[in-house]
């Protein structure tokens, strides 16, 4: 069996004790899986994603991500976890006061790499997402699709084992959405990155094998 990247057992997540958004859910995600998580609005999709990078603590059950046990996890272990994860948000979460180049460099700067390494990796990734010519621009000078491509470049900067994407094409037009899907498929195929995507709708023209989990009533089940 492939290495398990995410393993949840009887997972309960809530914002208010005793009122679980996710309840009694068990599932596994393996290395190099491409996974979609779907469900109605308010079903807990984004809540689940938040738990996977340690932003939302567990109420009950167990959750292990990239070898880190997230039950009563401390700050040091969270920092280790986040070195293995890249996160892509629907609203991009770019730093508006920073150039495109510096935004992409952020995970490498946090990890303590030298300026030369940060710059080389940022330029390599900007070339990959076809935005090297915008390196000195600022996020608000870019279109929504371009901003999301920068967000993907930033998520890939530190060669993560796992990418978590929360509605990565939710605000984009059809062309920009296709570009984003191609970039995510490329990371999966060429780098072996495990991809987990929360979305309302799985694209019909994806052209790859994927796994599908559906959230309903707070419980996550795999769709065969």
Order of alpha helices (4+ residues) and beta strands (2+ residues): beta-beta-beta-alpha-beta-beta-alpha-beta-alpha-alpha-alpha-beta-alpha-beta-beta-beta
